[in-house]
Amino acid sequence: MAECEEEEPLVQESTVPVVSAADPSRRSVRLARTLLPGAQHGAAHLPALPTLPRDPGPVLAPADFRGWPACPLLWKPWRELGILDAILTTTYRVRRDEGALLQLAAFWSAATNTFSFPWGEATVTLQDVAALAGLPLVGDPVRAPVSESDDLEKEVVGALTAVRSALHKSKKKRAFYGAWAKHFLEERTPDDGGGGGELVEHGAFLSLWLSSFVLPSPPFDVVRPETFPIAARLARGQAVALAPAALASIYNDLSAIKRRLGSRDKEEPPFMVSAPMHILQVWLWERFPQLRPEKTNTAAAPDDVPGGGVPRVARWHDVCTALDTRYVHKVLVSPESFEWLPYGSTSSFDLKPETCGGCWVRGHDIARSRELLSYARCLHPCELVGMNCIEMYRPHRVARQLGFDQDVPGNVVRVNSTWEKAWDTYNIEAKNLSFIVPNHEPGVTVKYAQWWKPYSSACDTALANAPAARMKRLRHLGSPVKTKMEGLPDANSCKELHMDTAIRVPQPTQDAAEDTQDERMRLPLWRCPIAPSCMSSVPWNVWRNVLSMS
């Protein structure tokens, strides 16, 4: 990118009338901190409001969530090897509530990549993906090709490609997960003395993990060659920005689901969802307390503190809800039901609002801190480069989710060029950035409240005029139905079923917990999941466990 000496602030300070978060009828004039870009002054320049939903009531449409992880317990042995949150998170089982996810998708707006609720906009942000999935925001793009000047990287990719080709010539005819694990269990990769054999083994696991949990895509049961360059970089300790790629796929599939919900063709087959939507499921529970499972493992993950030893997703391990869709819809349209800061505005990045809140953070500090740069990424509108798509990211439309006041959002122009140009909008120079660490309860400006009111009123009218049969309330709509069941037909689905939500998270021994804590503390935050400095060769009993559980 061309260097620019002029500082680029991500936050704007202005004294304006603000609506009280506790009481919308109260207004006061105070210093508001809003995310840029904001709308220009004058009614003629205000952005268009979202399109009113065609059907304001609960929806029911088929979707096939194929990108959902099949069995997170598959990777539990890797906890003992000092791997960071991204892989630790996948040791926990997140069960899906398809009905709730479809109700949520009905509010999605592909034009803004946000959920357009009657009470305002919300979305899955980069901070959500970092906090809930442990995926890094800083590093190379996932589409970066194999470096022609890096012989070791080419060697690892070539070795993985050769194994995949051999499996395609076998009786299985494909690089299925079990066959892939079996190969590296039985055929140990020779080491030439330069560590290439160990890197191939690490890359083999990471390519399987990426294919299954982070960047899933059809076919869903095989290791995909597109992940080999990413796995090779991660195995060598090179950072790759996985969070924007995962979020781009979530946005892309939400838009496809929304189009399917609006389709009049009832014979159309279910849309195949390939994005890691388990992140969206956890987001739904984090943001809407009324939709959370009755029992959560809060003791296992009390806070999302870097180096804390247990991923935040642990509290949602193996719990389940299967709520009536009309109840879910009622919660989604209620402004009181949304939690703007479920894990604090900055807790994922080890920033302390109590000590630095309200202070400006500038380029030279951001450039020296991976945590500050990661947080800056969350605040900056840009284009997200995924494996098969490019999606717009507009955090200024959901500023309250990041701890800032919400003003009328300005427009962001798309590059509409190559993926490299799109990546440049995300990978901006740290030395040119500046932002304020939020330290107060976010609100909305009066200008924003007036701008959004026509859409909110139109939604209320549409709901009031909805067919009575569609909007009929259950007798006990105020509380979800609670029943027990013995088992599930799908290990990750709770569709139309209810289950005992007791937590069954295996607790590590004190020695194991201390070992994991030591590894996490001596590795810098946002470092790649596996690095040779903290990994010996892959133990064969690990692959044996993988094979037996796949």
C-alpha positions as CSV (number, residue, x, y, z in Angstrom):
1,M,0.0,0.0,0.0
2,A,1.1,3.5,-0.6
3,E,2.2,5.2,2.6
4,C,0.1,8.0,4.0
5,E,1.5,10.4,6.5
6,E,-1.9,11.8,7.5
7,E,-3.4,10.2,10.6
8,E,-6.7,8.2,10.0
9,P,-8.9,8.4,13.1
10,L,-11.4,5.5,13.5
11,V,-13.5,7.4,16.1
12,Q,-15.1,10.9,16.1
13,E,-15.8,13.0,19.2
14,S,-18.7,15.5,19.1
15,T,-21.1,17.1,21.6
16,V,-24.6,16.2,20.4
17,P,-28.0,15.3,21.9
18,V,-28.0,11.6,22.9
19,V,-30.9,9.3,23.8
20,S,-30.6,7.6,27.2
21,A,-29.9,3.9,27.0
22,A,-31.9,3.3,30.2
23,D,-34.9,5.5,29.2
24,P,-35.4,6.3,25.5
25,S,-37.7,9.2,26.4
26,R,-34.8,11.0,28.1
27,R,-32.4,13.1,26.1
28,S,-29.2,14.9,27.1
29,V,-26.4,16.8,25.5
30,R,-23.0,15.1,26.1
31,L,-19.8,14.2,24.4
32,A,-20.5,11.3,22.1
33,R,-17.9,9.0,20.6
34,T,-19.0,7.4,17.4
35,L,-17.3,5.2,14.8
36,L,-16.5,6.7,11.4
37,P,-17.7,7.2,8.7
38,G,-20.8,9.1,9.8
39,A,-23.5,10.4,7.5
40,Q,-23.1,13.9,6.1
41,H,-25.2,16.7,7.4
42,G,-28.5,17.3,5.7
43,A,-31.5,15.1,5.2
44,A,-30.6,14.7,1.5
45,H,-27.4,12.8,2.4
46,L,-28.9,10.4,4.9
47,P,-28.6,6.7,3.9
48,A,-31.6,4.6,2.9
49,L,-33.3,2.6,5.6
50,P,-33.5,-1.2,5.3
51,T,-36.2,-2.8,3.2
52,L,-39.1,-3.9,5.3
53,P,-39.3,-7.7,5.6
54,R,-41.8,-9.3,3.3
55,D,-43.2,-11.5,6.1
56,P,-42.8,-9.9,9.5
57,G,-43.8,-13.1,11.4
58,P,-41.8,-16.2,12.3
59,V,-40.4,-18.1,9.4
60,L,-39.9,-21.8,8.7
61,A,-37.8,-22.8,5.7
62,P,-35.4,-25.7,5.1
63,A,-31.7,-25.3,5.4
64,D,-28.9,-27.9,5.5
65,F,-26.2,-26.8,7.9
66,R,-23.4,-28.9,6.4
67,G,-20.5,-26.7,7.6
68,W,-21.3,-27.5,11.3
69,P,-18.5,-29.3,13.1
70,A,-19.3,-33.0,13.4
71,C,-17.6,-33.8,16.7
72,P,-15.4,-31.2,18.5
73,L,-14.4,-33.9,21.0
74,L,-12.2,-35.3,18.2
75,W,-9.5,-32.7,19.0
76,K,-9.5,-32.9,22.8
77,P,-6.0,-34.6,22.9
78,W,-4.5,-31.4,21.3
79,R,-5.3,-29.4,24.4
80,E,-2.3,-31.0,26.1
81,L,0.1,-29.7,23.4
82,G,-0.2,-26.0,24.2
83,I,-2.3,-25.0,21.2
84,L,-4.0,-21.6,21.5
85,D,-7.7,-20.7,21.7
86,A,-8.6,-21.3,18.0
87,I,-8.1,-25.0,18.4
88,L,-9.0,-25.2,22.1
89,T,-12.4,-23.8,21.1
90,T,-13.1,-26.7,18.8
91,T,-12.7,-29.2,21.7
92,Y,-16.2,-28.1,22.8
93,R,-19.5,-29.2,21.3
94,V,-21.9,-26.5,20.2
95,R,-25.3,-27.9,19.5
96,R,-27.5,-26.0,17.0
97,D,-31.0,-24.7,17.2
98,E,-31.9,-24.5,13.5
99,G,-35.3,-22.9,14.2
100,A,-33.7,-20.0,16.1
101,L,-31.0,-19.5,13.5
102,L,-33.6,-19.3,10.7
103,Q,-35.6,-16.8,12.7
104,L,-32.4,-14.7,13.1
105,A,-31.6,-15.0,9.4
106,A,-35.0,-13.6,8.5
107,F,-33.8,-10.2,9.8
108,W,-30.6,-10.3,7.8
109,S,-29.9,-7.5,5.2
110,A,-27.5,-8.4,2.5
111,A,-27.2,-4.7,1.5
112,T,-25.6,-3.8,4.9
113,N,-24.4,-7.2,6.3
114,T,-26.4,-6.5,9.4
115,F,-29.5,-7.8,11.1
116,S,-32.2,-5.0,10.7
117,F,-34.3,-5.4,13.9
118,P,-37.1,-2.9,14.6
119,W,-35.0,-1.5,17.5
120,G,-31.8,-1.1,15.5
121,E,-29.0,-2.9,13.7
122,A,-26.7,-5.6,15.0
123,T,-24.3,-8.1,13.4
124,V,-21.5,-10.6,14.0
125,T,-18.4,-8.4,14.3
126,L,-14.7,-9.3,14.0
127,Q,-14.5,-9.0,17.7
128,D,-17.2,-11.6,18.1
129,V,-15.3,-14.0,15.9
130,A,-12.1,-13.4,17.9
131,A,-13.8,-13.7,21.3
132,L,-16.0,-16.7,20.5
133,A,-13.9,-18.7,18.0
134,G,-10.4,-17.6,19.0
135,L,-9.5,-16.9,15.4
136,P,-6.7,-14.3,14.8
137,L,-7.3,-11.0,13.0
138,V,-3.7,-10.2,12.1
139,G,-1.6,-12.0,9.5
140,D,-1.5,-13.0,5.9
141,P,-4.7,-13.4,3.8
142,V,-6.1,-16.9,3.4
143,R,-5.9,-16.5,-0.4
144,A,-2.1,-15.8,-0.4
145,P,-0.5,-18.3,-2.9
146,V,2.5,-20.5,-2.1
147,S,5.6,-18.4,-2.0
148,E,7.9,-19.3,-4.9
149,S,10.9,-18.1,-2.9
150,D,10.2,-20.2,0.2
151,D,11.5,-23.7,-0.5
152,L,10.3,-25.1,2.9
153,E,6.8,-23.9,2.4
154,K,6.7,-25.4,-1.1
155,E,8.1,-28.6,0.4
156,V,5.3,-28.9,3.0
157,V,2.5,-28.1,0.5
158,G,4.0,-30.5,-2.0
159,A,4.1,-33.3,0.6
160,L,0.5,-32.7,1.6
161,T,-0.6,-32.6,-2.0
162,A,1.2,-35.9,-2.7
163,V,-0.6,-37.6,0.2
164,R,-3.9,-36.3,-1.1
165,S,-3.1,-37.6,-4.6
166,A,-2.2,-41.0,-3.2
167,L,-5.5,-41.3,-1.3
168,H,-7.4,-40.4,-4.4
169,K,-5.8,-43.4,-6.1
170,S,-6.7,-45.7,-3.2
171,K,-9.9,-47.7,-2.7
172,K,-11.4,-44.7,-0.9
173,K,-10.9,-42.5,-3.9
174,R,-10.9,-39.4,-1.7
175,A,-8.9,-37.8,1.2
176,F,-11.5,-38.5,3.8
177,Y,-10.7,-37.3,7.3
178,G,-10.3,-40.9,8.7
179,A,-8.1,-41.9,5.7
180,W,-6.0,-38.8,6.1
181,A,-5.4,-39.4,9.8
182,K,-4.7,-43.1,9.2
183,H,-2.0,-42.3,6.6
184,F,-0.1,-40.0,9.0
185,L,-0.5,-42.6,11.8
186,E,0.9,-45.5,9.8
187,E,3.3,-43.7,7.4
188,R,5.5,-41.4,9.4
189,T,7.0,-38.6,7.3
190,P,10.8,-38.8,7.1
191,D,12.8,-35.9,8.4
192,D,15.7,-34.6,6.4
193,G,17.2,-32.9,9.4
194,G,15.7,-29.5,8.8
195,G,12.5,-30.1,10.5
196,G,10.5,-30.7,7.3
197,G,9.0,-33.9,8.5
198,E,7.6,-32.3,11.7
199,L,6.2,-29.4,9.7
200,V,4.4,-31.8,7.3
201,E,2.8,-33.6,10.2
202,H,1.7,-30.3,11.8
203,G,0.4,-29.1,8.4
204,A,-1.5,-32.3,8.0
205,F,-3.4,-31.8,11.2
206,L,-4.0,-28.1,10.5
207,S,-5.3,-28.7,7.0
208,L,-7.8,-31.1,8.4
209,W,-8.8,-28.7,11.2
210,L,-9.1,-25.8,8.7
211,S,-11.3,-27.9,6.4
212,S,-13.6,-29.0,9.2
213,F,-13.9,-26.1,11.6
214,V,-12.7,-22.8,10.1
215,L,-13.1,-22.8,6.3
216,P,-15.6,-25.6,5.6
217,S,-16.8,-26.0,2.0
218,P,-18.2,-28.9,-0.1
219,P,-17.3,-31.7,0.0
220,F,-17.5,-31.6,3.7
221,D,-15.8,-34.9,4.7
222,V,-12.5,-34.5,2.9
223,V,-9.3,-32.5,3.4
224,R,-9.3,-29.6,0.9
225,P,-6.1,-28.7,-1.0
226,E,-6.9,-24.9,-0.7
227,T,-6.0,-25.2,3.0
228,F,-2.5,-26.5,2.4
229,P,-0.7,-23.2,1.9
230,I,-2.5,-21.8,5.0
231,A,-1.6,-24.9,7.1
232,A,2.0,-24.7,5.9
233,R,2.3,-21.1,7.1
234,L,0.6,-21.8,10.5
235,A,2.8,-24.8,11.1
236,R,5.9,-22.7,10.6
237,G,4.7,-20.0,13.0
238,Q,3.5,-17.5,10.4
239,A,0.3,-15.6,11.3
240,V,-2.7,-15.9,9.0
241,A,-5.8,-13.8,9.5
242,L,-8.5,-16.5,9.8
243,A,-11.1,-14.3,11.5
244,P,-12.0,-12.1,8.4
245,A,-12.2,-15.2,6.2
246,A,-14.6,-17.0,8.5
247,L,-16.7,-13.9,9.0
248,A,-16.9,-13.4,5.2
249,S,-18.3,-16.9,4.8
250,I,-20.9,-16.3,7.5
251,Y,-22.1,-13.1,5.9
252,N,-22.2,-14.8,2.5
253,D,-24.3,-17.7,3.7
254,L,-26.6,-15.5,5.7
255,S,-27.4,-13.6,2.5
256,A,-28.1,-16.9,0.7
257,I,-30.4,-18.1,3.5
258,K,-32.3,-14.8,3.4
259,R,-32.8,-15.1,-0.4
260,R,-34.0,-18.7,0.2
261,L,-36.5,-17.5,2.9
262,G,-37.9,-15.0,0.4
263,S,-38.3,-17.5,-2.4
264,R,-41.8,-18.3,-3.6
265,D,-40.6,-21.7,-5.0
266,K,-41.7,-24.2,-2.3
267,E,-40.2,-27.1,-4.3
268,E,-36.7,-25.6,-4.1
269,P,-34.3,-27.9,-2.2
270,P,-32.8,-26.7,1.1
271,F,-29.9,-24.4,0.9
272,M,-26.6,-26.0,1.9
273,V,-25.0,-23.9,4.6
274,S,-21.2,-24.4,4.6
275,A,-20.0,-21.4,6.8
276,P,-19.0,-22.1,10.4
277,M,-22.4,-21.2,11.7
278,H,-21.6,-22.6,15.2
279,I,-20.1,-19.1,15.7
280,L,-23.5,-17.6,14.9
281,Q,-25.2,-20.0,17.3
282,V,-23.0,-18.9,20.2
283,W,-23.4,-15.2,19.1
284,L,-27.1,-15.7,19.4
285,W,-26.8,-17.0,23.0
286,E,-24.3,-14.3,24.0
287,R,-26.4,-11.5,22.7
288,F,-29.9,-12.6,23.6
289,P,-30.0,-13.9,27.2
290,Q,-33.7,-15.0,26.9
291,L,-32.7,-17.5,24.2
292,R,-29.8,-19.1,26.2
293,P,-29.9,-22.7,27.3
294,E,-31.2,-23.1,30.9
295,K,-27.9,-24.4,32.1
296,T,-24.5,-23.2,31.0
297,N,-21.0,-24.0,32.2
298,T,-20.3,-20.6,33.5
299,A,-17.7,-21.9,36.0
300,A,-15.6,-23.3,33.2
301,A,-15.2,-19.9,31.5
302,P,-16.0,-17.1,33.9
303,D,-14.4,-14.4,31.7
304,D,-12.9,-14.0,28.3
305,V,-9.5,-13.1,29.6
306,P,-6.4,-13.7,27.4
307,G,-4.3,-16.4,29.0
308,G,-7.2,-17.5,31.1
309,G,-6.8,-21.1,30.0
310,V,-10.4,-21.9,29.0
311,P,-12.1,-20.5,25.9
312,R,-15.3,-18.6,26.4
313,V,-17.2,-21.1,24.3
314,A,-16.7,-23.6,27.1
315,R,-19.8,-22.3,28.8
316,W,-21.9,-23.4,25.9
317,H,-20.4,-26.9,25.7
318,D,-23.1,-29.6,25.0
319,V,-26.0,-27.5,26.0
320,C,-29.1,-27.3,23.9
321,T,-32.3,-25.3,23.2
322,A,-35.1,-26.0,20.9
323,L,-37.4,-23.1,21.4
324,D,-40.7,-22.4,19.7
325,T,-40.1,-20.2,16.7
326,R,-42.8,-17.7,17.8
327,Y,-41.1,-17.2,21.1
328,V,-37.7,-16.7,19.4
329,H,-39.3,-14.1,17.1
330,K,-40.9,-12.3,20.0
331,V,-37.5,-12.0,21.7
332,L,-35.7,-10.8,18.6
333,V,-38.0,-7.9,18.0
334,S,-37.8,-6.8,21.6
335,P,-35.2,-4.0,22.2
336,E,-34.7,-4.9,25.9
337,S,-33.6,-8.4,25.0
338,F,-30.3,-7.6,23.3
339,E,-27.0,-7.4,25.2
340,W,-24.7,-4.9,23.6
341,L,-21.6,-5.7,25.6
342,P,-21.8,-9.4,26.7
343,Y,-18.0,-9.7,27.2
344,G,-17.0,-6.1,27.6
345,S,-16.1,-3.7,24.8
346,T,-12.4,-4.5,24.8
347,S,-11.9,-7.6,27.1
348,S,-10.9,-9.8,24.1
349,F,-7.8,-7.6,23.5
350,D,-6.6,-7.1,27.0
351,L,-7.3,-3.4,27.0
352,K,-8.3,-1.9,30.4
353,P,-11.1,0.7,30.1
354,E,-10.7,1.5,33.8
355,T,-7.1,2.7,33.2
356,C,-7.0,3.8,29.6
357,G,-10.7,4.4,28.9
358,G,-11.4,7.7,27.1
359,C,-7.8,8.0,26.0
360,W,-6.6,8.2,22.4
361,V,-4.4,5.3,21.1
362,R,-2.2,6.3,18.2
363,G,-0.2,4.7,15.4
364,H,3.1,4.2,17.0
365,D,1.5,2.3,19.9
366,I,-0.8,0.3,17.6
367,A,2.1,-0.7,15.4
368,R,3.9,-2.2,18.4
369,S,1.0,-4.1,19.8
370,R,-0.8,-7.0,18.1
371,E,-3.7,-6.6,20.6
372,L,-4.2,-3.0,19.7
373,L,-3.9,-3.7,16.0
374,S,-6.5,-6.5,16.3
375,Y,-8.9,-4.1,18.1
376,A,-8.4,-1.5,15.4
377,R,-9.3,-4.1,12.8
378,C,-12.7,-4.5,14.5
379,L,-13.4,-0.8,14.3
380,H,-12.5,-0.1,10.7
381,P,-15.0,-0.5,7.8
382,C,-13.4,-2.7,5.1
383,E,-13.8,-5.7,2.8
384,L,-13.4,-9.2,4.2
385,V,-11.5,-11.6,2.0
386,G,-12.8,-15.1,2.3
387,M,-11.8,-18.3,0.4
388,N,-14.7,-18.0,-2.1
389,C,-16.2,-14.6,-1.4
390,I,-15.5,-11.0,-0.5
391,E,-18.0,-9.3,1.9
392,M,-18.3,-5.7,3.3
393,Y,-17.7,-5.1,7.0
394,R,-19.5,-2.1,8.5
395,P,-18.9,-1.8,12.2
396,H,-19.9,1.8,12.2
397,R,-23.5,0.6,11.8
398,V,-23.3,-1.4,15.0
399,A,-21.1,0.9,17.1
400,R,-22.8,0.1,20.4
401,Q,-21.6,-3.5,20.1
402,L,-18.1,-2.2,20.3
403,G,-18.7,0.2,23.2
404,F,-19.3,3.4,21.1
405,D,-22.3,5.7,20.6
406,Q,-24.4,5.1,17.5
407,D,-24.8,7.9,15.0
408,V,-26.3,7.8,11.5
409,P,-23.9,5.7,9.5
410,G,-22.1,6.9,6.4
411,N,-21.7,5.0,3.2
412,V,-18.6,2.9,2.5
413,V,-17.7,2.4,-1.2
414,R,-16.6,-1.0,-2.3
415,V,-13.4,-1.5,-4.2
416,N,-15.0,-3.9,-6.7
417,S,-11.7,-5.1,-7.9
418,T,-9.3,-7.9,-7.2
419,W,-9.1,-9.7,-3.9
420,E,-5.7,-8.1,-3.3
421,K,-7.2,-4.6,-3.5
422,A,-10.0,-5.8,-1.1
423,W,-7.4,-7.1,1.3
424,D,-5.7,-3.7,1.3
425,T,-8.8,-2.1,2.7
426,Y,-8.5,-4.5,5.7
427,N,-4.7,-4.6,6.0
428,I,-4.3,-0.8,6.5
429,E,-1.1,0.7,8.0
430,A,-1.1,0.7,11.8
431,K,1.0,3.8,12.0
432,N,-1.8,5.9,10.4
433,L,-4.6,4.8,12.7
434,S,-5.9,6.2,16.0
435,F,-8.9,5.4,18.2
436,I,-10.4,6.0,21.6
437,V,-10.8,3.2,24.2
438,P,-14.5,3.3,25.1
439,N,-15.3,3.7,28.8
440,H,-19.0,4.5,29.1
441,E,-22.4,2.9,28.4
442,P,-23.1,3.4,24.7
443,G,-26.2,5.2,23.5
444,V,-27.6,6.6,20.3
445,T,-27.7,10.2,19.0
446,V,-31.0,11.9,18.6
447,K,-30.2,12.2,15.0
448,Y,-29.9,8.4,14.7
449,A,-33.2,7.8,16.7
450,Q,-35.1,10.1,14.3
451,W,-33.5,8.5,11.2
452,W,-34.4,4.9,12.4
453,K,-37.9,5.7,13.7
454,P,-39.7,5.3,10.3
455,Y,-38.3,1.8,9.9
456,S,-39.2,0.9,13.4
457,S,-42.8,2.2,13.0
458,A,-43.2,0.3,9.7
459,C,-42.1,-2.9,11.4
460,D,-44.6,-2.4,14.2
461,T,-47.4,-1.8,11.7
462,A,-46.5,-4.9,9.7
463,L,-46.4,-7.0,12.9
464,A,-49.8,-5.7,14.0
465,N,-51.3,-6.5,10.6
466,A,-49.7,-9.9,10.3
467,P,-52.1,-12.8,9.9
468,A,-53.5,-13.9,13.2
469,A,-52.6,-17.6,12.5
470,R,-49.0,-16.7,12.0
471,M,-48.6,-14.5,15.1
472,K,-50.8,-16.5,17.5
473,R,-49.0,-16.7,20.9
474,L,-48.5,-19.9,22.8
475,R,-50.2,-20.3,26.1
476,H,-46.8,-20.3,27.9
477,L,-44.9,-18.1,25.4
478,G,-43.2,-16.3,28.2
479,S,-40.9,-19.3,29.0
480,P,-39.5,-21.9,26.6
481,V,-40.7,-25.5,26.8
482,K,-38.4,-27.7,28.9
483,T,-38.5,-31.4,28.4
484,K,-35.8,-34.1,28.6
485,M,-34.8,-36.7,26.0
486,E,-32.5,-39.7,26.0
487,G,-30.5,-38.9,22.9
488,L,-30.2,-37.0,19.7
489,P,-30.4,-38.3,16.1
490,D,-27.8,-35.7,15.1
491,A,-24.9,-35.1,17.5
492,N,-25.0,-31.3,16.9
493,S,-28.6,-30.6,16.2
494,C,-31.4,-29.8,18.6
495,K,-34.0,-29.4,15.9
496,E,-37.6,-30.0,17.2
497,L,-36.1,-31.7,20.3
498,H,-35.3,-31.0,23.9
499,M,-32.6,-32.5,26.0
500,D,-31.1,-32.5,29.4
501,T,-28.8,-29.6,29.4
502,A,-26.5,-30.7,32.2
503,I,-22.9,-29.9,31.5
504,R,-20.5,-32.7,31.0
505,V,-17.2,-31.0,30.4
506,P,-14.2,-33.1,31.5
507,Q,-12.2,-31.2,34.1
508,P,-8.4,-31.4,33.6
509,T,-6.2,-32.4,36.5
510,Q,-4.3,-29.7,38.3
511,D,-1.0,-30.6,36.7
512,A,-2.6,-30.6,33.2
513,A,-4.3,-27.3,33.8
514,E,-1.0,-25.7,35.0
515,D,0.8,-27.1,32.0
516,T,-1.8,-25.6,29.6
517,Q,-1.6,-22.3,31.5
518,D,2.2,-22.2,31.3
519,E,2.1,-22.8,27.6
520,R,-0.5,-20.1,27.0
521,M,1.3,-17.6,29.1
522,R,4.6,-18.0,27.4
523,L,3.1,-17.7,23.9
524,P,2.1,-14.2,22.7
525,L,-1.6,-13.5,22.1
526,W,-2.8,-14.0,18.5
527,R,0.3,-16.0,17.6
528,C,-0.5,-18.8,15.1
529,P,-2.1,-21.9,16.6
530,I,1.0,-24.1,16.1
531,A,4.6,-23.1,16.1
532,P,7.7,-25.3,16.1
533,S,9.0,-23.5,19.1
534,C,6.2,-25.0,21.3
535,M,5.6,-28.3,19.5
536,S,7.5,-31.5,19.3
537,S,6.7,-34.1,16.6
538,V,3.1,-35.1,16.6
539,P,2.6,-38.1,19.0
540,W,1.2,-41.1,17.2
541,N,-1.3,-41.8,19.9
542,V,-2.9,-38.5,19.0
543,W,-3.5,-39.7,15.4
544,R,-4.7,-43.0,16.8
545,N,-7.3,-41.2,18.9
546,V,-8.3,-39.1,15.8
547,L,-8.7,-42.2,13.7
548,S,-10.7,-44.1,16.3
549,M,-13.2,-41.2,16.9
550,S,-13.7,-40.1,13.3
